[in-house]
Amino acid sequence: MVQSADIFVRASEGVWDKTPDGNLRRILCYTDELMMVEFAFEKGGEGWMHSHPHVQSSYVAEGLFEVTIDGRTEILKAGDSFIVQSGLRHGVKALEKGRLVDCFTPHRADFLST
């Protein structure tokens, strides 16, 4: 995990943590204004419906996901992306094993306390 003045990150430096919904998460890098986080899902894994005050952009790095944002559901594959505006309820389901790379602004302080 890298913060503040460090601008380069090596994948080997990241630590995977279990999320409350049973998936894996590793913080890649962050500043006060921005955070990048990688999530790993097994087939059938879910990112529970939730909302937060952060703006989130997500990139499907691997796999196939059912993504629901504010009541709208789409199927996204590797290379696709989506944006979640502040306060909107959203969640994902992995239709196959996969990874998402999420960026949050500002950073998710709640992720740092776990």
Steps between C-alpha positions, in 0.01 A plus 500: 500500500637837401390841617595866474824571312559144375388483137605154383344178625613141450237225499717298739462771766122466531335303779171317435233531771165321527199729448185477717315345202760222461715627213858629496619860491841663481567870514737585217571866575333810638523864591241706688328576169512161322525128574550199268388159626499156336223251583513126422184287473442129462217395269173585678668749735301813575581854593194572713268789410622810680560873459769743611572872458801435273489516121619164367628394159556131435683302232431132434854362484394135469178299493129567447288700745137588550512862616202681652506877552194690623265222384656456154677169429752429223737212423861619463806307380876555516587842358163658591457764769239690700458806722300524822402850605506593868220346704363256238424141609710252306635147510654230281479125448784305340356280225847350470823542695626855456658822622388861519726803539313780677600863546336710770502872559566597768682196640308237702621560855282205610722266293809618689364402841456130411 
